[in-house]
Amino acid sequence: MRKTLILTGAVTAALALTGCASAGGNDAPPPSWFNASGTTFEGWARVQGDEIRLFQEERDLTLGFPGDCVSAALPRSVQETARDVSSRKIRLTGRAVAWAERDGAQTWNWQGTRITNLCGRDTIVLADRVEVVQ
């Protein structure tokens, strides 16, 4: 009986964690260093799939997932160039938008690029242009 209770407790805990993950959780405010009212966003990039995660400092790239970042993306036509910016300091030109305004249940389609909001923030960046700063 005791083993059953332990197993049941472990299963319940796993299901609870899965429920939290699938419920969204993309509602954390942007980090303090991020200015959502700007039109340019500078930071260190980590590219994963179609999404760019923007970090304040280079050292933040090595922190655990998801870290102190803001999710961003470029239109599909520009996105291929973004693969070359991973681990580099970049400047994105675009606008910050509320994650709640997305067009899909779990993603945002930005001109053919799907954002899943890996950083879990209530704000993401829809960029039109990227340039390497350093």
N, C-alpha and C positions, 0 to 999 in steps of 0.2 A: 504494500500500500504506500509506504513512504517513497519508494522509487517512482511510483505513478504520480504522486504529488509533486515531486521535484521535476519530473519530465513535463507535467502539465504547467508548472510554473515557468519553466524555460520556454515552452511553446507559447504561453500567454505573453511573456515578455517579448519574444521574437515577433509575434503578431502585432503587439502594440508599437514596436519600433517600425515595422513595415507600414502600419497605418499612418504613423507620423510622416514617414517619408513620402507616401503616396498622396497624402492630403495636401501637398504643395509645400508649405513652409517657406515660400518665397516672399516673406513679409518683413525681413529685417531691414531697418533703415540703412541707407548708404553709409560707408565709413566716414568718419569726421573729415578726412582729407579730401573727399570728393565733393565738388561743387556742381550740383545738379542743374543749376540755372545757367551754366556756361554753355558755350558752343564748341569749345575745344577741351579735350580731356587728355591729360598727360600722365603717363605711368609706365610701368614695366609689364610687358605682355607675356602671357602664356596662352598659346593657341591649342585648343582641343576640339577636334572636329571642325564644325563651322563657327565655333564660338571663341571669342577672345576674352580672356580674363585679365583685367587691368588691375595692377597692384601699385601701391605707392612707392615702395623701395625695391631695389634688386634683391635684397636679402629675403623679401617676402615671397619670392618665387619658390623658395625651398620649404616654406611652412606647410603644415598639413592641410588637407582638403577640408572645406573649400577655401579657408583663409580670408584675409581682409581685402576682398576684391569686389569689383563691379563687372558684371557680364556685359559684353558688347559684341556687335557684329557689323560687317560690311555687306553691301549688296553682293549677290552671287557673282556678278561680273567683275567685282573688285576683290572678292574674298580670296582668290587664288594667291594674290600677292601677300596676303596676311600670313600665310604659312611660313614666310621667310622672316617674320618679325618676332617669332617666339624667342623669349629670353633677351629681348632688346627693349630699350626705352623708346616709346613711341608717343605720337600725338595723334589723337583721333579728332576729326572734325565732324560734327553732327549735332544730335540733341539727345537729352536724357528724357525718358518717358516712363510712366508708371507701368510696372509689370501687369497690374490688374487690367490694363487696357488691351491686352494681347488678343489676337484673333483666333487662337486655337486653345483647346482646353489645357494643354501642358507646354505649348511652345508659342513662339512669336515668329511669324514669317516676315523677314525684312528683305524685300525684293529678291526672293528666291533662296535666302539663307535662313535656316531654322535655328532659333535661339532657345535653349532649354533652361537658361538662367542657372548655370552651375554655381554661381556665387550666392544664390538664395536671397538676393536683395529685392526690395520693393521697387527698385529703379534699375533700368538697364540703359545702355547707350546704343542708339541707332546711328551708326556713322556712315558718312558718304566718302570719306577720304582718310588715309593713314599715311604718316610719314615717320621715318626713323629719326629720332632726336640724337641718339648716341649709339 
